[in-house]
């Protein structure tokens, strides 16, 4: 079973699961696990790893429209080095500070490879779920797409400084909070835009029609993309950008609300009755899969 099949199998016994975070009595909670082999390219600093790992969980809270309260992490490695551990905590603390949350510690364990499991906690009284998209709504994204794709190319080329810079991102907590009351459905783009649209389509029993030329692509992609096909691959399928993908019946009001937080948002298409297409052609359900290495 792959990750999605496993989640589907658990859905009948875990009704609170299936969205970016679980919300119980206003408490939003989410957890993630990342491994050196599959999630941190050679050259990733421990500071960047701490930032990115905790940021990924904070992004899940953002997708629910939640305020972030705190985060914890498990740090596991073959051996403990003071400098590496301190750097990890520094990165985790810095990304929490960006969203007015607090990194409050966690657990240490020995493991055959560097691995971290992170949990973030927040609060939201009116969460935004994945199942509210309606035909006629606009579909939008925050920020720019392809940041992680560009980072991976930089790491592969040995430009670890640029790779680490691109790997550190600001979780869209403020934007998610601003979209409460505007977004009809929302999730983060950790699996890539294309896969996110398919997941939203399944949850909302609808379809999406997007246009390639409307996608906001990160400037770093323009520097590394070999051609237009490669540019689209970076923007739609690589994933791990941690932007918000949302639908709204009033895109002008939603975008204005997001922009007041200092983040851009862009209409990239519309919700339709069925199918997921880009420029009228089927958009493959392909993106980041947890466990790929």
C-alpha positions as CSV (number, residue, x, y, z in Angstrom):
1,X,0.0,0.0,0.0
2,X,1.2,3.5,-0.7
3,X,0.5,6.4,1.6
4,X,-2.8,7.4,0.1
5,X,-4.1,3.8,0.1
6,X,-3.1,3.4,3.7
7,X,-5.0,6.7,4.6
8,X,-8.1,5.5,2.7
9,X,-8.0,2.2,4.6
10,X,-7.8,4.0,7.9
11,X,-10.6,6.5,7.1
12,X,-13.5,4.3,8.3
13,X,-11.9,3.9,11.8
14,X,-10.4,7.3,12.1
15,X,-13.1,9.8,11.0
16,X,-11.1,12.8,12.4
17,X,-8.2,12.0,10.0
18,X,-7.9,12.8,6.3
19,X,-7.5,16.6,6.4
20,X,-4.2,18.5,6.9
21,X,-4.8,18.5,10.6
22,X,-7.3,17.1,13.1
23,X,-9.5,19.6,14.9
24,X,-11.1,18.5,18.2
25,X,-13.0,21.0,20.3
26,X,-11.1,23.9,18.7
27,X,-7.7,22.2,19.2
28,X,-5.8,21.7,15.9
29,X,-3.1,19.1,15.9
30,X,-0.9,17.5,13.2
31,X,2.3,15.4,13.0
32,X,4.9,14.6,10.4
33,X,8.0,12.5,10.0
34,X,10.9,13.3,7.8
35,X,14.0,11.2,7.0
36,X,17.5,12.1,5.9
37,X,17.3,9.7,2.9
38,X,14.1,10.9,1.4
39,X,13.6,14.5,2.7
40,X,17.0,16.1,3.3
41,X,19.4,16.2,0.3
42,X,23.2,16.1,0.9
43,X,24.2,19.5,2.1
44,X,21.1,20.3,4.1
45,X,22.2,21.9,7.3
46,X,20.7,20.8,10.6
47,X,19.4,24.3,11.1
48,X,17.5,24.0,7.8
49,X,16.3,20.6,8.7
50,X,14.8,21.9,12.0
51,X,13.2,24.8,10.2
52,X,11.7,22.7,7.4
53,X,10.5,19.9,9.6
54,X,8.7,22.1,12.0
55,X,7.6,24.3,9.2
56,X,5.9,21.4,7.5
57,X,3.7,20.8,10.5
58,X,2.9,24.5,10.9
59,X,1.9,24.5,7.2
60,X,-0.7,21.9,8.0
61,X,-2.2,24.2,10.7
62,X,-2.2,27.0,8.1
63,X,-4.3,24.8,5.8
64,X,-7.0,24.6,8.4
65,X,-7.0,28.3,9.0
66,X,-5.6,27.7,12.5
67,X,-3.5,29.9,14.8
68,X,-0.3,28.2,15.7
69,X,0.5,27.8,19.4
70,X,3.6,25.5,19.7
71,X,5.6,22.7,18.2
72,X,7.7,19.8,19.4
73,X,10.0,17.4,17.6
74,X,11.7,14.0,18.0
75,X,15.3,14.2,16.9
76,X,16.8,10.8,16.1
77,X,20.4,10.2,14.8
78,X,23.1,7.6,14.9
79,X,24.9,9.9,17.4
80,X,24.3,13.2,19.1
81,X,26.6,16.1,18.2
82,X,26.1,19.3,20.2
83,X,26.6,21.6,17.3
84,X,24.1,19.7,15.0
85,X,21.5,19.4,17.8
86,X,21.8,23.1,18.7
87,X,21.4,24.1,15.0
88,X,18.3,21.9,14.7
89,X,16.7,23.6,17.7
90,X,17.7,27.0,16.4
91,X,16.0,26.4,13.0
92,X,12.9,25.0,14.7
93,X,12.7,27.9,17.0
94,X,13.2,30.5,14.2
95,X,10.4,29.1,12.0
96,X,8.0,29.1,15.1
97,X,8.9,32.7,15.8
98,X,7.9,33.7,12.3
99,X,4.3,32.6,13.0
100,X,4.1,33.7,16.7
101,X,4.4,30.2,18.0
102,X,6.9,28.6,20.3
103,X,9.2,25.6,19.9
104,X,9.0,23.8,23.3
105,X,11.3,20.8,22.9
106,X,10.6,17.2,22.2
107,X,12.5,13.9,22.5
108,X,15.9,12.4,21.6
109,X,16.5,8.9,20.2
110,X,19.1,6.9,18.5
111,X,18.4,5.8,14.9
112,X,20.3,4.5,11.9
113,X,19.7,7.7,9.9
114,X,18.8,11.2,10.9
115,X,15.0,11.3,11.3
116,X,12.7,13.8,12.8
117,X,9.0,13.6,13.8
118,X,7.3,16.9,14.5
119,X,4.0,17.9,16.0
120,X,2.3,21.3,15.8
121,X,-0.6,22.5,17.9
122,X,-2.9,25.4,17.3
123,X,-6.5,26.6,17.8
124,X,-9.3,27.3,15.3
125,X,-13.1,27.6,16.0
126,X,-14.2,27.6,12.3
127,X,-11.7,25.4,10.4
128,X,-11.5,25.2,6.6
129,X,-11.8,21.7,5.3
130,X,-11.1,20.1,1.9
131,X,-14.7,19.2,1.1
132,X,-16.4,22.6,0.5
133,X,-15.4,23.4,-3.1
134,X,-18.4,24.1,-5.4
135,X,-18.5,24.5,-9.2
136,X,-18.2,28.1,-10.1
137,X,-15.7,28.9,-7.3
138,X,-12.3,30.2,-8.2
139,X,-9.2,28.1,-7.3
140,X,-6.3,30.0,-6.0
141,X,-2.8,29.6,-4.6
142,X,-0.7,31.6,-2.2
143,X,2.9,32.7,-3.0
144,X,4.9,31.0,-5.7
145,X,5.2,27.4,-6.9
146,X,8.4,25.4,-7.6
147,X,10.6,26.7,-4.8
148,X,11.5,23.2,-3.6
149,X,12.1,21.9,-7.1
150,X,14.6,24.7,-7.6
151,X,16.2,23.9,-4.2
152,X,16.6,20.2,-5.1
153,X,18.4,21.2,-8.4
154,X,20.7,23.6,-6.4
155,X,21.6,20.8,-3.9
156,X,22.3,18.4,-6.8
157,X,24.5,21.0,-8.4
158,X,26.5,21.4,-5.2
159,X,25.1,24.9,-4.5
160,X,24.2,24.1,-1.0
161,X,24.0,27.7,0.1
162,X,21.1,28.4,-2.3
163,X,19.6,25.0,-1.7
164,X,19.4,25.7,2.1
165,X,18.0,29.2,1.5
166,X,15.2,27.9,-0.8
167,X,14.4,25.0,1.6
168,X,13.6,27.5,4.4
169,X,10.1,28.9,4.0
170,X,7.5,30.9,5.9
171,X,4.4,28.8,6.9
172,X,1.3,30.5,5.6
173,X,-0.3,30.8,9.1
174,X,-1.3,34.4,8.6
175,X,-2.8,33.8,5.1
176,X,-4.7,30.7,6.3
177,X,-6.1,32.7,9.2
178,X,-7.1,35.5,6.8
179,X,-8.9,33.0,4.6
180,X,-11.3,31.9,7.3
181,X,-14.7,33.0,6.1
182,X,-13.5,33.4,2.5
183,X,-12.2,29.9,1.5
184,X,-14.7,27.2,0.8
185,X,-12.0,24.5,0.7
186,X,-8.3,24.5,1.4
187,X,-5.2,22.4,1.8
188,X,-1.4,23.0,1.6
189,X,0.6,22.1,-1.5
190,X,3.1,19.7,0.2
191,X,2.2,17.0,-2.4
192,X,2.3,19.4,-5.3
193,X,-0.4,21.5,-7.0
194,X,-1.5,18.7,-9.3
195,X,-1.9,16.1,-6.6
196,X,-3.5,18.7,-4.2
197,X,-6.2,19.5,-6.9
198,X,-6.9,15.8,-7.2
199,X,-7.2,15.4,-3.5
200,X,-9.5,18.4,-3.2
201,X,-11.6,17.1,-6.2
202,X,-12.0,13.8,-4.4
203,X,-13.0,15.4,-1.1
204,X,-15.4,17.9,-2.6
205,X,-16.8,15.6,-5.4
206,X,-15.9,18.2,-8.1
207,X,-13.3,19.0,-10.7
208,X,-10.8,21.7,-11.5
209,X,-9.8,23.5,-14.7
210,X,-6.6,25.5,-14.4
211,X,-4.4,27.4,-16.9
212,X,-0.7,27.0,-17.1
213,X,0.0,30.6,-17.8
214,X,-1.7,31.7,-14.6
215,X,0.5,29.7,-12.3
216,X,2.8,32.0,-10.1
217,X,6.2,30.4,-10.6
218,X,9.1,31.1,-8.2
219,X,11.9,33.1,-9.9
220,X,14.4,30.3,-9.0
221,X,12.6,27.9,-11.3
222,X,13.1,30.3,-14.2
223,X,16.8,29.9,-13.6
224,X,16.9,26.1,-13.6
225,X,14.1,25.0,-15.9
226,X,15.4,23.5,-19.1
227,X,12.2,24.2,-21.1
228,X,8.5,24.9,-20.7
229,X,7.7,21.3,-19.9
230,X,10.3,21.2,-17.2
231,X,9.0,24.5,-15.8
232,X,5.5,23.0,-15.5
233,X,6.9,19.9,-13.9
234,X,8.6,22.0,-11.2
235,X,5.5,24.2,-10.6
236,X,2.8,21.5,-10.5
237,X,4.3,18.1,-9.7
238,X,7.4,18.2,-7.5
239,X,5.6,19.4,-4.4
240,X,6.8,20.4,-0.9
241,X,6.3,24.1,-1.6
242,X,4.0,24.5,1.4
243,X,1.8,27.1,-0.2
244,X,-2.0,27.1,0.3
245,X,-4.4,25.8,-2.4
246,X,-7.9,27.1,-1.8
247,X,-11.2,27.7,-3.5
248,X,-13.5,30.7,-3.0
249,X,-16.7,32.1,-4.3
250,X,-15.4,35.6,-4.0
251,X,-11.7,35.6,-5.2
252,X,-11.4,39.4,-5.0
253,X,-12.2,39.5,-1.3
254,X,-10.1,36.4,-0.6
255,X,-7.1,37.7,-2.4
256,X,-7.4,41.1,-0.7
257,X,-7.6,39.4,2.7
258,X,-4.4,37.4,2.0
259,X,-2.5,40.4,0.6
260,X,-3.2,42.3,3.8
261,X,-0.9,39.7,5.5
262,X,1.9,40.5,3.2
263,X,1.5,37.4,1.0
264,X,0.4,37.2,-2.6
265,X,-2.4,35.0,-3.9
266,X,-3.3,34.2,-7.5
267,X,-6.4,32.8,-9.2
268,X,-5.2,29.9,-11.3
269,X,-8.5,28.4,-12.5
270,X,-12.0,27.5,-11.5
271,X,-14.0,24.7,-9.9
272,X,-15.9,22.6,-12.4
273,X,-18.2,19.6,-12.2
274,X,-15.6,16.9,-12.9
275,X,-12.1,16.2,-14.2
276,X,-8.8,17.9,-13.3
277,X,-7.4,19.7,-16.4
278,X,-4.7,22.2,-17.3
279,X,-5.5,24.2,-20.5
280,X,-8.2,21.6,-21.3
281,X,-5.9,18.6,-21.1
282,X,-6.0,16.0,-18.2
283,X,-3.6,17.0,-15.4
284,X,-2.0,13.8,-14.1
285,X,-2.4,12.9,-10.4
286,X,1.3,13.0,-9.9
287,X,3.3,14.6,-7.1
288,X,5.4,14.1,-4.0
289,X,4.8,10.8,-2.3
290,X,6.0,10.3,1.3
291,X,8.6,7.5,1.4
292,X,10.0,8.3,-2.0
293,X,13.8,8.3,-1.9
